[in-house]
């Protein structure tokens, strides 16, 4: 259960209720995925998380994890959440609750979250700076007016052009006087020589 809508990825609206420990019930406003970044840098996805604005804490149901094949080992104030003999997540006890050693990743589907100009440049497929400014003026994206896009290496490489080959200035004075690189392949070169050797001679 999670009360923060901005933490969800691909949330869908749904109806239902969840009973709490004080015999009250809270309505479920939606169901979606929540992503956690663990201490080792890996990202874990919690699926079918209920969006309930009335709850005060983010809660992970151990019963639900157990039904999905996870095993819990708790000792000395630490809990290991394992599956297939591998530790998937660690949690530390504070008071009577266990807190996962992870940070929440904000859902990227909410355009209302403020981002810098470079972030929008990457999200929208590398548009020109003028296009981004026009979108900011229309209120389509939210970005600080002090943001600077700066040079984009991908844009520079994508618009770069190779130099063309210069026109040849060599004039042959005798047959086979000028050597060419084998760009066609040996069999095509042989065919060309057979067709043109009489002209050279």
Protein Blocks (a to p, Z undefined) as FASTA:
>chain_A
ZZbfklpghiacdedddddfkopacddfbdcddddddfkopacddehiacdfkbmbdcdd
fklmmmnopacddeehiacddeehiafbdcddehjaccddddddddfkbmkbccdfklmm
mmnoppafklmmmmmmnomaccdfkbcfbjafklmmmmpccddddddfbdcfbehkbccd
dfkbjklmmmmmmmmmmmmZZ
